[in-house]
Amino acid sequence: MKITIIGAGIAGLTVAISLRKFRPDLELEIYEGSPELRAAGAGLALGANAILGFDHIGVKTEVLAASNVLECFKILDPKGRVITQSDNLVINRNLQTISNFAVHRADLQQVLLAQLPGVAINLCKRVWDFRQVENEVQICFADGSSTRSDYVVATDGIHSIFRKKLLPESKIRFAGYTCWRGVVGGGEDLPSFKNLRGLNPATASETWGLGKRFGIVPLPNDRIYWFACLNSPKAKEERFAAFGKQELLENFGELHAPIPEIIQLTDPSKILWNDILDFSPVKNFAFDRVLLLGDAAHATTPNMGQGACQAIEGAVILGKTLAKIADPQAAFQAFEQVRLKRTALIVNRSWQLGKLAQLANPVLAALRNGVFRLVPDQMNERQVKELLDVEF
């Protein structure tokens, strides 16, 4: 019995590891549209549920070896004053977990790839179309080739060909803000975190301005992953496509140190730009012999750091479901019932948090900050506990 995985990102590779662990009798193959296995994006900040999922499939140690465990997360105002913060060390001790860690996407991808010797990964295979016929799924690629499989797990991202065909009413929505990302460090440009004022290599932060945010996430090997979000009147705003360091400094340079210095240190050719997108929660993930998983099923805005986490959760749960239910088609249906409510909650909550974080009205932003400063420390622990409340 063959299961074909579409997409070799974090979701697809984790699915392959999970299926190999829990259903070693299955034949697996992966098809990836890109010409090389190059991780899109820059860094990832992952939560306790991700490390719990990696533990279930036996790669926790390897993932943590490539990661930076974060001891604290702060939300700051433009002058660097604390709005709210989470003491991860206390949470970790109380819940016996690792509540936040950061990893470069490329590093995580290499860790996952190392767990898949012998699994065929076919590159330059962008899916053009597919159809389910009798007892198989026929897949056609943009290069004119095709393949057949007993079952398909589609992890081909927010622009999934499979979701577009199976759920044509599901439309991608623009969150109202756009984002630049980059990584600095690990070389001559930033030999040590000590070069930057006010930066702790164990602390991640977000600075909330008016209609803008800047995030700093320390990675291993003296690197920093950063992101800068700015409100936009529409998606694909042409003037933002031309933004470089100078334009970023004009928009974010007034924020506290070391934000201007980080922008200055970034290689302009390595700054990535994307609008922030998601789609409203859908009602189905399982469609006979095809299952949607990861961003193809429940793309979310990055405000909770749960996009990759939910894909990892789903990959592990799929493997364990197939271990209990031998028939993949029935397992797909069971998986859907378990995952729909949780992923919808994450998508909706993240959307709402993004609207709060990107407030441009100074009165509403001041009110928001005041309310956040009153949030008790126990609330942060409760949120981590909710993320850990998942039935693997």
C-alpha positions in Angstrom: 0.0 0.0 0.0 1.5 3.3 -1.1 0.9 6.8 0.5 2.2 9.7 -1.5 3.1 12.9 0.4 2.9 16.1 -1.6 5.3 18.7 -0.3 8.7 18.3 1.5 8.4 21.1 4.0 8.2 20.7 7.7 4.8 19.2 7.5 5.5 16.7 4.8 8.8 15.5 6.3 7.2 15.1 9.7 4.4 13.1 8.2 6.9 10.8 6.6 8.8 10.2 9.8 5.5 9.6 11.7 4.2 7.1 9.1 7.5 5.3 9.0 7.5 4.9 12.8 3.8 3.9 13.3 3.1 2.2 9.9 6.4 0.7 8.7 4.5 -1.5 6.3 3.4 1.4 4.1 5.4 2.4 1.0 6.1 6.2 1.1 7.1 8.6 -1.5 7.4 12.4 -1.5 6.9 14.9 -4.3 8.2 18.5 -4.0 7.6 21.3 -6.5 10.9 23.1 -5.9 14.1 22.2 -7.7 16.0 21.8 -4.4 15.2 21.2 -0.8 15.5 24.8 0.3 13.6 25.9 3.4 11.4 28.9 2.7 11.3 31.6 5.3 14.0 32.1 7.9 13.4 31.2 11.6 10.8 29.5 13.6 9.7 30.0 17.1 7.9 26.8 18.2 5.9 25.9 21.3 5.6 23.1 23.9 3.2 21.1 21.7 5.8 20.9 18.9 8.5 19.5 21.2 5.9 17.1 22.6 5.1 15.9 19.1 8.7 15.5 18.1 9.2 13.4 21.3 6.4 11.0 20.2 8.2 10.3 16.9 11.6 10.0 18.5 13.4 13.2 17.2 13.1 15.5 20.2 16.8 15.2 21.1 18.0 15.9 17.5 15.6 18.9 17.1 16.7 20.5 20.4 20.3 20.1 19.5 19.7 22.3 16.5 17.6 24.8 18.5 17.8 27.6 21.0 15.7 27.1 24.1 14.1 30.5 25.0 13.9 31.4 28.7 11.8 34.4 28.3 9.4 36.1 25.8 8.6 39.8 26.1 6.2 42.2 24.4 7.7 45.7 24.4 6.5 49.2 23.6 8.4 51.4 21.0 10.8 52.7 23.8 11.6 49.2 24.9 9.4 49.2 28.1 7.8 45.9 29.0 4.1 45.5 28.2 4.0 41.9 29.3 6.4 39.0 29.6 6.4 35.3 30.0 9.0 33.6 32.3 9.5 30.3 30.4 11.8 28.9 33.1 9.0 29.0 35.6 6.5 27.6 33.1 8.9 24.8 32.1 9.5 23.8 35.7 5.8 23.8 36.6 4.6 21.9 33.5 7.7 19.8 33.0 8.1 21.0 29.4 10.0 23.3 27.1 7.5 26.0 26.3 9.4 27.9 23.6 12.4 27.2 21.4 13.7 28.7 18.2 15.3 27.0 15.2 16.2 28.0 11.6 13.9 26.4 9.1 16.8 25.0 7.1 18.4 23.4 10.2 15.1 21.8 11.2 14.6 20.6 7.6 18.0 18.9 7.7 17.3 17.2 11.1 14.0 15.8 9.6 15.6 14.7 6.4 18.3 12.8 8.3 15.5 10.6 9.7 14.3 9.5 6.3 17.0 7.4 4.6 15.6 5.3 1.8 12.4 7.5 1.3 12.2 8.7 -2.3 12.0 12.5 -2.5 11.2 13.6 -6.0 12.1 17.3 -6.8 10.8 19.6 -9.5 7.4 17.9 -9.3 4.8 20.6 -9.0 1.3 19.2 -9.0 -0.8 20.5 -11.8 -3.9 18.4 -11.3 -5.2 15.2 -9.7 -8.2 12.9 -9.7 -9.5 10.0 -7.7 -10.5 7.1 -9.9 -11.8 3.8 -8.4 -9.1 2.6 -6.1 -6.3 5.1 -6.7 -5.3 8.7 -7.0 -3.9 9.9 -10.3 -1.5 12.9 -10.0 -0.3 15.0 -12.9 2.7 17.3 -12.7 3.5 20.5 -14.4 6.4 18.9 -16.3 3.9 16.5 -18.1 4.7 13.4 -16.0 2.3 11.6 -13.7 2.1 9.0 -11.0 -0.5 6.9 -9.2 -0.9 6.2 -5.6 -3.3 4.4 -3.2 -3.6 7.4 -1.0 -2.3 11.0 -0.8 -1.5 13.3 2.1 -1.4 16.8 0.7 1.0 19.1 2.7 1.5 21.5 -0.2 0.9 24.7 1.8 -1.6 27.6 1.8 -1.8 27.6 -2.0 -2.5 23.9 -2.1 -3.7 22.6 -5.5 -5.6 19.9 -3.6 -7.6 22.2 -1.3 -8.4 24.5 -4.3 -10.0 21.7 -6.1 -11.6 19.9 -3.2 -12.8 23.1 -1.4 -13.2 25.7 -4.1 -15.2 27.9 -1.7 -12.1 28.2 0.6 -10.6 31.6 -0.3 -7.3 32.9 1.0 -7.7 36.1 3.0 -5.3 39.0 3.6 -4.8 39.8 7.3 -4.2 43.5 6.7 -0.5 43.6 7.2 2.6 42.6 5.4 5.9 41.2 6.7 9.7 41.3 6.1 12.0 38.6 7.5 15.7 38.1 7.8 18.5 36.4 9.6 21.7 38.0 10.8 24.7 36.6 12.6 26.9 33.6 12.6 29.6 35.3 10.7 31.7 38.5 10.5 28.6 40.7 10.5 27.6 39.6 14.0 30.2 37.5 15.8 28.5 37.8 19.2 25.2 38.8 20.7 27.3 41.1 22.9 27.7 43.4 19.9 24.1 44.6 20.3 22.7 46.6 23.1 20.0 45.1 25.3 19.9 41.7 23.5 19.7 38.5 25.6 20.4 35.3 23.6 17.8 33.5 25.6 15.0 36.1 25.2 12.7 36.6 22.3 10.7 39.7 22.0 8.1 41.6 20.0 7.9 45.4 19.9 4.5 46.8 19.3 4.3 50.2 17.6 1.3 51.8 15.9 0.3 49.6 13.0 3.7 47.9 13.1 5.6 45.2 15.0 9.2 44.1 15.1 10.2 40.6 16.4 13.6 39.4 17.6 14.2 35.7 18.0 17.7 34.5 18.9 18.8 31.4 17.1 21.7 29.0 17.8 25.2 29.9 16.6 25.0 33.6 17.3 22.2 34.3 14.8 19.1 36.4 15.1 15.9 35.8 13.2 13.9 39.0 12.9 10.5 40.0 11.4 8.9 43.3 10.8 5.1 43.6 10.2 3.5 46.8 8.8 -0.2 47.5 8.1 -1.0 47.6 4.4 -4.2 48.8 2.7 -4.2 45.8 0.4 -2.4 42.6 -0.5 0.6 42.8 -3.0 1.1 46.5 -2.4 3.6 47.4 -5.1 5.6 49.9 -3.0 6.3 47.3 -0.4 7.8 45.0 -3.0 10.7 47.5 -3.5 11.5 47.9 0.2 15.1 47.5 1.2 17.0 48.3 4.3 16.6 52.1 3.9 12.8 51.8 3.6 12.7 49.5 6.6 14.8 51.9 8.6 12.5 54.7 7.7 9.5 52.7 9.1 11.1 50.9 12.0 14.2 52.9 12.8 12.6 54.9 15.5 12.0 51.8 17.6 14.3 51.1 20.5 17.8 49.5 20.2 18.9 47.1 18.9 16.2 47.1 16.2 17.8 49.7 13.9 21.2 48.0 14.3 19.7 44.6 13.3 18.2 46.0 10.2 21.5 47.6 9.3 23.4 44.3 9.7 21.1 42.4 7.4 22.2 41.5 3.9 19.6 43.2 1.7 19.6 40.3 -0.8 18.4 38.0 2.0 15.5 40.0 3.2 12.2 38.1 2.5 8.9 39.8 2.0 5.4 38.2 2.1 1.9 39.4 2.9 0.3 37.7 5.9 -2.4 35.4 4.8 -4.6 32.6 6.0 -8.1 31.2 5.2 -11.2 30.7 7.3 -11.4 27.3 9.0 -12.8 24.6 6.7 -15.2 21.8 7.5 -13.3 18.9 6.0 -9.7 17.6 5.8 -10.5 14.1 4.5 -11.8 13.4 1.0 -11.9 9.7 0.3 -8.3 8.8 -0.5 -6.9 12.4 -0.1 -6.1 14.1 3.2 -5.2 17.7 3.7 -2.7 18.4 6.4 -0.6 21.4 7.7 -1.1 24.8 5.9 -3.0 23.1 3.1 -5.7 22.3 5.7 -5.5 25.1 8.3 -3.1 27.9 7.4 -2.9 30.4 10.2 -1.3 33.8 10.7 2.0 33.6 12.7 0.8 35.5 15.7 0.7 32.5 18.0 3.7 30.7 16.5 1.4 27.8 15.9 1.5 27.2 12.1 4.3 24.7 12.1 3.3 23.4 15.6 -0.2 22.4 14.3 1.4 20.7 11.3 3.7 18.7 13.6 0.8 17.8 15.8 -1.2 16.6 12.8 1.6 14.5 11.4 2.1 12.6 14.7 -1.7 12.1 15.2 -2.0 10.8 11.6 0.7 8.2 12.2 -0.9 7.1 15.5 -4.4 7.0 14.0 -3.1 4.8 11.1 -1.5 2.5 13.7 -5.0 2.0 15.3 -7.1 2.0 12.1 -5.4 0.0 9.3 -7.6 1.3 6.5 -6.2 4.8 5.5 -9.6 6.0 4.2 -11.2 5.3 7.6 -8.1 6.7 9.4 -8.4 9.9 7.4 -12.0 10.4 8.6 -11.1 9.7 12.2 -8.1 12.2 11.9 -10.5 14.8 10.6 -12.8 14.5 13.5 -10.0 14.9 16.0 -8.3 17.9 14.3 -11.1 20.2 13.0 -12.0 21.9 16.3 -8.5 22.4 17.6 -7.1 23.8 14.4 -10.1 26.1 13.9 -9.6 27.5 17.4 -5.9 28.3 16.7 -6.7 29.9 13.3 -9.4 32.2 14.8 -7.4 33.1 17.9 -4.3 33.9 15.9 -6.3 36.1 13.6 -7.8 38.1 16.5 -4.4 38.5 18.2 -2.9 39.9 15.0 -5.6 42.5 14.9 -4.8 43.5 18.4 -1.1 43.6 17.8 -1.4 45.7 14.7 -3.6 48.4 16.2 -2.8 51.8 14.6 -5.1 54.0 16.7 -3.0 55.5 19.5 -5.9 55.5 22.0 -6.8 51.9 21.4 -3.2 50.8 21.4 -2.6 52.5 24.8 -5.7 50.8 26.2 -4.5 47.5 24.8 -1.1 47.9 26.4 -2.7 48.8 29.8 -4.9 45.7 29.7 -1.9 43.5 28.8 0.1 44.9 31.7 -2.6 43.7 34.1 -2.5 40.1 32.8 -1.3 37.8 35.6 1.7 35.6 35.1 -0.5 32.5 35.6 -2.3 33.3 32.3 0.9 32.6 30.3 1.2 29.2 32.0 -2.4 28.5 31.3 -2.0 29.2 27.6 1.0 26.7 27.4 -1.1 24.2 29.3 -3.9 24.5 26.7 -1.4 23.9 23.9 -0.2 20.7 25.7 -3.7 19.5 26.0 -3.6 17.4 22.9 -4.4 13.7 22.5 -1.5 12.2 20.6 
